[in-house]
């Protein structure tokens, strides 16, 4: 029996009418079960069967809690100690660009990257800022965490589907919580397959870890028996020809076929088996976040359109020095190695790597030796995706408080991600009332990237 636990369709009744911990069992193929097709319905309800529009994938590395610009890519070594913080800058292979000493692997690939130092918005609420950045619209807040709009990954699922037939549109790893990676009113069928543990949860639900074994057929269930069971289920269609208002049962026949394709072709199953990688490659990435980055690379190779992963919690209101000494080297190894590996394999141009959090942190170290929320300035890292790189866009003042040139906003950020996938902010998705909604209400890709 193939069994991938839980496509949890929301928390507390949000956006669904099925059980929060429903099991997906293609081996059992119960007459009323959603089955693995619930993971795949996006690829067919989007009108782009099998994924044929746009050649590029996105890997979003989400720094949950918000990274400090002063301790990563916008260091101010001439500033007073309470501003510059505990770390020194180091040079990179991009002349004129210095970054934090805790990022030596990044320093080796900065010629393949763009640092946006002038990203800025005005919202210091974790949930509100994360929802805004990952959907392009304000919605959830710390007091009301219910998402109002679909994430960029869900939109890619709806409009594009996977890059290759038999793959998945979106996968989310180790969600830290302030992410809103799910589909909102696009329907739970456009939520990502989620793997890894997380602490807060979001509208994508409490989904389990997935690996190669999750996609295996159980003992005694052959490919022929699997096909026979699908045929039997087809005979029972009359029992389940109902479509709820979240489109959960749309185009079941086509999706059943893709579910079989995924299991029998094994492309995604093999991608989850990182043990297939040579030991030298696994060692290069490292464990934990590094293994997630390696899996992200394998997933885009297997045709997944949009992969998001989380590298820890960067909201360091106290003792930021020891905290970053622990976290940033592991983040550095994962991300720096990912960018280098994609480039060496000829995959970087077809993969946009985006590294961001929901906001930056305060210019002055607080009384607890930490930094507090500061949305007025943040540094964002981009690599690949068909863009022009080896540059820094924008600048901030002497304390990294505010942009002094080339301010980039949330809608511009979303435009960058969508453009890489072949979408325009003027493209639309249709909400449940039948009203077309533009992907982002404004914004544009900075000319420097084009």
JOGI-V697743 format. One record per residue. N is the residue number from 0. OMEGA is omega in degrees with one decimal (NA if undefined). D_LAST is the distance of its C-alpha to the last C-alpha in whole Angstrom. Layout:
n=N omega=OMEGA d_last=D_LAST
n=N omega=OMEGA d_last=D_LAST
This chain:
n=0 omega=169.3 d_last=48
n=1 omega=-178.3 d_last=45
n=2 omega=171.7 d_last=44
n=3 omega=-174.1 d_last=41
n=4 omega=162.6 d_last=42
n=5 omega=154.7 d_last=41
n=6 omega=-174.4 d_last=38
n=7 omega=-167.5 d_last=39
n=8 omega=175.0 d_last=38
n=9 omega=-179.1 d_last=38
n=10 omega=173.3 d_last=40
n=11 omega=173.9 d_last=43
n=12 omega=-178.3 d_last=43
n=13 omega=165.7 d_last=40
n=14 omega=177.0 d_last=38
n=15 omega=174.7 d_last=41
n=16 omega=178.6 d_last=44
n=17 omega=-175.7 d_last=45
n=18 omega=-177.0 d_last=46
n=19 omega=-176.9 d_last=43
n=20 omega=-179.9 d_last=44
n=21 omega=177.8 d_last=45
n=22 omega=176.1 d_last=45
n=23 omega=-174.7 d_last=43
n=24 omega=178.1 d_last=45
n=25 omega=176.8 d_last=45
n=26 omega=179.2 d_last=48
n=27 omega=179.0 d_last=50
n=28 omega=177.9 d_last=48
n=29 omega=-173.1 d_last=50
n=30 omega=-176.2 d_last=51
n=31 omega=-177.4 d_last=49
n=32 omega=176.8 d_last=47
n=33 omega=178.9 d_last=43
n=34 omega=176.7 d_last=42
n=35 omega=178.2 d_last=39
n=36 omega=177.0 d_last=38
n=37 omega=177.0 d_last=37
n=38 omega=-167.1 d_last=34
n=39 omega=-171.5 d_last=33
n=40 omega=-179.9 d_last=34
n=41 omega=-174.6 d_last=30
n=42 omega=-178.6 d_last=29
n=43 omega=-179.9 d_last=32
n=44 omega=-179.0 d_last=32
n=45 omega=178.4 d_last=28
n=46 omega=177.6 d_last=29
n=47 omega=-172.2 d_last=27
n=48 omega=174.7 d_last=29
n=49 omega=178.1 d_last=29
n=50 omega=-177.1 d_last=25
n=51 omega=-177.6 d_last=23
n=52 omega=176.6 d_last=20
n=53 omega=-175.9 d_last=17
n=54 omega=-170.1 d_last=17
n=55 omega=173.3 d_last=15
n=56 omega=175.5 d_last=17
n=57 omega=168.0 d_last=17
n=58 omega=178.1 d_last=19
n=59 omega=173.3 d_last=20
n=60 omega=-173.0 d_last=22
n=61 omega=179.0 d_last=24
n=62 omega=-175.0 d_last=26
n=63 omega=179.7 d_last=28
n=64 omega=175.8 d_last=30
n=65 omega=179.2 d_last=27
n=66 omega=175.9 d_last=26
n=67 omega=178.6 d_last=27
n=68 omega=-177.2 d_last=25
n=69 omega=-178.2 d_last=27
n=70 omega=178.7 d_last=28
n=71 omega=-169.9 d_last=25
n=72 omega=-178.9 d_last=22
n=73 omega=-176.4 d_last=23
n=74 omega=-179.7 d_last=27
n=75 omega=-173.2 d_last=29
n=76 omega=179.5 d_last=31
n=77 omega=-178.0 d_last=33
n=78 omega=175.6 d_last=34
n=79 omega=-174.6 d_last=37
n=80 omega=-177.7 d_last=38
n=81 omega=175.6 d_last=38
n=82 omega=-173.4 d_last=34
n=83 omega=176.9 d_last=33
n=84 omega=-169.3 d_last=34
n=85 omega=-170.6 d_last=36
n=86 omega=179.4 d_last=33
n=87 omega=176.0 d_last=32
n=88 omega=171.9 d_last=29
n=89 omega=176.5 d_last=28
n=90 omega=179.4 d_last=26
n=91 omega=177.7 d_last=23
n=92 omega=170.4 d_last=22
n=93 omega=-176.2 d_last=19
n=94 omega=178.0 d_last=21
n=95 omega=179.5 d_last=22
n=96 omega=172.7 d_last=21
n=97 omega=178.4 d_last=24
n=98 omega=-175.7 d_last=24
n=99 omega=179.6 d_last=27
n=100 omega=179.5 d_last=30
n=101 omega=-176.0 d_last=30
n=102 omega=-176.6 d_last=27
n=103 omega=178.3 d_last=28
n=104 omega=173.0 d_last=26
n=105 omega=-176.3 d_last=23
n=106 omega=-178.0 d_last=23
n=107 omega=-173.5 d_last=23
n=108 omega=-174.6 d_last=20
n=109 omega=174.7 d_last=18
n=110 omega=178.3 d_last=16
n=111 omega=-172.1 d_last=14
n=112 omega=167.5 d_last=13
n=113 omega=171.8 d_last=12
n=114 omega=171.2 d_last=15
n=115 omega=-178.7 d_last=14
n=116 omega=-170.5 d_last=18
n=117 omega=175.4 d_last=18
n=118 omega=-173.7 d_last=18
n=119 omega=168.0 d_last=21
n=120 omega=-171.2 d_last=23
n=121 omega=-173.4 d_last=27
n=122 omega=-176.7 d_last=28
n=123 omega=177.2 d_last=30
n=124 omega=-177.8 d_last=32
n=125 omega=-172.8 d_last=31
n=126 omega=-179.0 d_last=31
n=127 omega=-178.4 d_last=30
n=128 omega=179.3 d_last=27
n=129 omega=178.0 d_last=26
n=130 omega=-179.6 d_last=27
n=131 omega=-176.2 d_last=24
n=132 omega=-172.6 d_last=21
n=133 omega=174.7 d_last=22
n=134 omega=-176.3 d_last=23
n=135 omega=-176.7 d_last=21
n=136 omega=175.0 d_last=24
n=137 omega=-178.9 d_last=27
n=138 omega=-177.5 d_last=30
n=139 omega=174.0 d_last=32
n=140 omega=176.6 d_last=34
n=141 omega=178.9 d_last=36
n=142 omega=-180.0 d_last=39
n=143 omega=-168.5 d_last=38
n=144 omega=179.2 d_last=36
n=145 omega=-179.0 d_last=36
n=146 omega=-177.3 d_last=32
n=147 omega=-175.9 d_last=31
n=148 omega=179.9 d_last=28
n=149 omega=178.1 d_last=27
n=150 omega=177.8 d_last=24
n=151 omega=177.0 d_last=21
n=152 omega=178.7 d_last=22
n=153 omega=177.0 d_last=25
n=154 omega=176.7 d_last=23
n=155 omega=176.1 d_last=21
n=156 omega=-177.0 d_last=25
n=157 omega=-172.6 d_last=26
n=158 omega=-172.8 d_last=23
n=159 omega=-172.1 d_last=22
n=160 omega=179.9 d_last=25
n=161 omega=177.3 d_last=25
n=162 omega=-178.9 d_last=23
n=163 omega=175.4 d_last=26
n=164 omega=178.6 d_last=30
n=165 omega=177.5 d_last=32
n=166 omega=179.5 d_last=30
n=167 omega=179.0 d_last=29
n=168 omega=-172.9 d_last=26
n=169 omega=176.1 d_last=26
n=170 omega=178.1 d_last=28
n=171 omega=-178.5 d_last=28
n=172 omega=169.2 d_last=30
n=173 omega=-178.0 d_last=32
n=174 omega=-178.6 d_last=31
n=175 omega=176.2 d_last=32
n=176 omega=-179.3 d_last=33
n=177 omega=-171.3 d_last=30
n=178 omega=-176.4 d_last=28
n=179 omega=-178.9 d_last=28
n=180 omega=-174.0 d_last=27
n=181 omega=-165.7 d_last=29
n=182 omega=-177.7 d_last=29
n=183 omega=-174.1 d_last=31
n=184 omega=171.4 d_last=32
n=185 omega=178.2 d_last=31
n=186 omega=-174.8 d_last=34
n=187 omega=179.6 d_last=34
n=188 omega=175.9 d_last=34
n=189 omega=170.0 d_last=30
n=190 omega=177.2 d_last=31
n=191 omega=163.8 d_last=29
n=192 omega=-176.9 d_last=32
n=193 omega=177.1 d_last=32
n=194 omega=-178.1 d_last=34
n=195 omega=-177.4 d_last=35
n=196 omega=175.7 d_last=37
n=197 omega=-168.9 d_last=36
n=198 omega=-173.8 d_last=38
n=199 omega=-176.0 d_last=37
n=200 omega=174.7 d_last=36
n=201 omega=-172.3 d_last=34
n=202 omega=176.1 d_last=34
n=203 omega=174.4 d_last=33
n=204 omega=-177.3 d_last=37
n=205 omega=-177.1 d_last=39
n=206 omega=-170.2 d_last=38
n=207 omega=170.3 d_last=39
n=208 omega=175.9 d_last=38
n=209 omega=175.2 d_last=37
n=210 omega=-175.7 d_last=37
n=211 omega=-178.0 d_last=38
n=212 omega=-180.0 d_last=42
n=213 omega=-174.4 d_last=41
n=214 omega=-176.2 d_last=40
n=215 omega=171.6 d_last=43
n=216 omega=-179.4 d_last=46
n=217 omega=177.2 d_last=49
n=218 omega=176.3 d_last=52
n=219 omega=178.9 d_last=54
n=220 omega=-178.9 d_last=51
n=221 omega=176.5 d_last=50
n=222 omega=-180.0 d_last=48
n=223 omega=179.7 d_last=50
n=224 omega=176.5 d_last=52
n=225 omega=179.8 d_last=48
n=226 omega=178.4 d_last=48
n=227 omega=-179.5 d_last=51
n=228 omega=176.1 d_last=51
n=229 omega=177.4 d_last=48
n=230 omega=177.7 d_last=50
n=231 omega=-179.3 d_last=52
n=232 omega=177.4 d_last=50
n=233 omega=179.3 d_last=49
n=234 omega=-177.6 d_last=53
n=235 omega=-176.6 d_last=53
n=236 omega=-176.9 d_last=50
n=237 omega=-178.4 d_last=52
n=238 omega=-174.3 d_last=53
n=239 omega=177.0 d_last=49
n=240 omega=177.5 d_last=48
n=241 omega=-178.9 d_last=47
n=242 omega=179.1 d_last=43
n=243 omega=-172.7 d_last=43
n=244 omega=174.5 d_last=40
n=245 omega=174.8 d_last=38
n=246 omega=-174.9 d_last=37
n=247 omega=-174.3 d_last=39
n=248 omega=-179.5 d_last=41
n=249 omega=168.2 d_last=38
n=250 omega=-175.6 d_last=38
n=251 omega=-174.7 d_last=41
n=252 omega=-178.9 d_last=42
n=253 omega=-178.2 d_last=38
n=254 omega=175.7 d_last=37
n=255 omega=-179.8 d_last=40
n=256 omega=179.9 d_last=39
n=257 omega=175.3 d_last=36
n=258 omega=177.4 d_last=38
n=259 omega=-179.8 d_last=40
n=260 omega=-178.2 d_last=37
n=261 omega=-178.5 d_last=36
n=262 omega=-171.8 d_last=39
n=263 omega=178.9 d_last=40
n=264 omega=172.6 d_last=37
n=265 omega=-176.2 d_last=37
n=266 omega=-178.9 d_last=33
n=267 omega=177.3 d_last=32
n=268 omega=-179.1 d_last=36
n=269 omega=-179.9 d_last=35
n=270 omega=-179.7 d_last=32
n=271 omega=-178.2 d_last=34
n=272 omega=-177.7 d_last=36
n=273 omega=176.9 d_last=34
n=274 omega=176.4 d_last=38
n=275 omega=179.4 d_last=37
n=276 omega=174.2 d_last=34
n=277 omega=-177.9 d_last=36
n=278 omega=-178.9 d_last=38
n=279 omega=178.8 d_last=36
n=280 omega=179.4 d_last=32
n=281 omega=178.8 d_last=34
n=282 omega=179.8 d_last=35
n=283 omega=178.7 d_last=32
n=284 omega=-175.3 d_last=30
n=285 omega=-177.9 d_last=33
n=286 omega=174.9 d_last=35
n=287 omega=-178.4 d_last=34
n=288 omega=177.3 d_last=31
n=289 omega=177.7 d_last=30
n=290 omega=175.5 d_last=32
n=291 omega=179.4 d_last=30
n=292 omega=176.6 d_last=26
n=293 omega=177.7 d_last=28
n=294 omega=177.5 d_last=29
n=295 omega=177.2 d_last=25
n=296 omega=-179.3 d_last=24
n=297 omega=-179.7 d_last=27
n=298 omega=178.5 d_last=26
n=299 omega=173.9 d_last=23
n=300 omega=-178.8 d_last=25
n=301 omega=174.3 d_last=27
n=302 omega=177.0 d_last=25
n=303 omega=-174.4 d_last=24
n=304 omega=-168.9 d_last=21
n=305 omega=-179.4 d_last=21
n=306 omega=175.6 d_last=23
n=307 omega=178.0 d_last=24
n=308 omega=-175.1 d_last=26
n=309 omega=178.3 d_last=28
n=310 omega=169.8 d_last=29
n=311 omega=-172.5 d_last=31
n=312 omega=-170.9 d_last=32
n=313 omega=179.8 d_last=31
n=314 omega=-170.8 d_last=33
n=315 omega=179.1 d_last=35
n=316 omega=178.0 d_last=37
n=317 omega=174.6 d_last=40
n=318 omega=-175.2 d_last=40
n=319 omega=179.8 d_last=36
n=320 omega=177.6 d_last=37
n=321 omega=-179.0 d_last=39
n=322 omega=-178.8 d_last=37
n=323 omega=175.2 d_last=33
n=324 omega=176.8 d_last=35
n=325 omega=-169.6 d_last=36
n=326 omega=-171.7 d_last=33
n=327 omega=177.1 d_last=30
n=328 omega=178.5 d_last=31
n=329 omega=174.5 d_last=31
n=330 omega=-179.4 d_last=28
n=331 omega=-179.1 d_last=27
n=332 omega=-178.2 d_last=28
n=333 omega=-172.9 d_last=27
n=334 omega=179.3 d_last=23
n=335 omega=178.6 d_last=23
n=336 omega=178.9 d_last=25
n=337 omega=-178.6 d_last=23
n=338 omega=179.7 d_last=20
n=339 omega=-178.2 d_last=22
n=340 omega=177.4 d_last=23
n=341 omega=179.8 d_last=20
n=342 omega=-179.0 d_last=19
n=343 omega=-179.5 d_last=22
n=344 omega=-179.4 d_last=23
n=345 omega=-175.8 d_last=20
n=346 omega=-170.2 d_last=19
n=347 omega=-179.5 d_last=16
n=348 omega=-178.7 d_last=13
n=349 omega=-180.0 d_last=15
n=350 omega=173.4 d_last=15
n=351 omega=173.4 d_last=14
n=352 omega=-179.0 d_last=16
n=353 omega=179.1 d_last=16
n=354 omega=-175.5 d_last=19
n=355 omega=168.4 d_last=20
n=356 omega=-173.1 d_last=24
n=357 omega=175.1 d_last=25
n=358 omega=175.5 d_last=25
n=359 omega=-179.1 d_last=26
n=360 omega=-167.5 d_last=29
n=361 omega=-179.6 d_last=31
n=362 omega=-177.2 d_last=31
n=363 omega=175.5 d_last=35
n=364 omega=-176.6 d_last=37
n=365 omega=-176.3 d_last=39
n=366 omega=178.7 d_last=43
n=367 omega=179.5 d_last=43
n=368 omega=176.9 d_last=40
n=369 omega=177.1 d_last=37
n=370 omega=-177.2 d_last=34
n=371 omega=-176.2 d_last=34
n=372 omega=179.3 d_last=32
n=373 omega=-177.1 d_last=29
n=374 omega=-175.6 d_last=26
n=375 omega=178.2 d_last=25
n=376 omega=176.1 d_last=23
n=377 omega=173.6 d_last=22
n=378 omega=179.2 d_last=19
n=379 omega=-179.7 d_last=17
n=380 omega=175.4 d_last=16
n=381 omega=172.6 d_last=13
n=382 omega=174.4 d_last=13
n=383 omega=176.7 d_last=12
n=384 omega=179.7 d_last=11
n=385 omega=-178.8 d_last=8
n=386 omega=175.0 d_last=6
n=387 omega=-175.0 d_last=6
n=388 omega=-174.2 d_last=9
n=389 omega=-174.1 d_last=13
n=390 omega=170.6 d_last=12
n=391 omega=177.5 d_last=14
n=392 omega=174.9 d_last=13
n=393 omega=-179.6 d_last=16
n=394 omega=176.0 d_last=19
n=395 omega=-179.6 d_last=23
n=396 omega=-171.0 d_last=26
n=397 omega=178.7 d_last=29
n=398 omega=-176.5 d_last=30
n=399 omega=-179.3 d_last=26
n=400 omega=-172.2 d_last=27
n=401 omega=172.8 d_last=25
n=402 omega=173.1 d_last=21
n=403 omega=175.0 d_last=22
n=404 omega=169.8 d_last=18
n=405 omega=179.2 d_last=15
n=406 omega=179.1 d_last=17
n=407 omega=-177.1 d_last=15
n=408 omega=-176.8 d_last=17
n=409 omega=-177.5 d_last=18
n=410 omega=174.3 d_last=17
n=411 omega=178.2 d_last=13
n=412 omega=179.2 d_last=14
n=413 omega=178.3 d_last=15
n=414 omega=178.4 d_last=12
n=415 omega=-177.9 d_last=10
n=416 omega=-178.9 d_last=13
n=417 omega=-177.7 d_last=14
n=418 omega=179.4 d_last=10
n=419 omega=-179.6 d_last=11
n=420 omega=-179.9 d_last=14
n=421 omega=178.6 d_last=13
n=422 omega=176.0 d_last=15
n=423 omega=177.5 d_last=14
n=424 omega=179.2 d_last=16
n=425 omega=171.8 d_last=18
n=426 omega=-176.1 d_last=20
n=427 omega=166.8 d_last=23
n=428 omega=-176.6 d_last=26
n=429 omega=-179.9 d_last=29
n=430 omega=-173.2 d_last=31
n=431 omega=176.3 d_last=35
n=432 omega=-178.4 d_last=36
n=433 omega=-177.9 d_last=34
n=434 omega=175.8 d_last=32
n=435 omega=-178.1 d_last=28
n=436 omega=178.5 d_last=26
n=437 omega=-174.8 d_last=22
n=438 omega=177.8 d_last=20
n=439 omega=-175.2 d_last=19
n=440 omega=179.4 d_last=21
n=441 omega=177.9 d_last=18
n=442 omega=177.4 d_last=15
n=443 omega=176.9 d_last=11
n=444 omega=177.4 d_last=8
n=445 omega=-177.2 d_last=7
n=446 omega=-179.1 d_last=5
n=447 omega=-178.3 d_last=6
n=448 omega=-169.7 d_last=4
n=449 omega=NA d_last=0
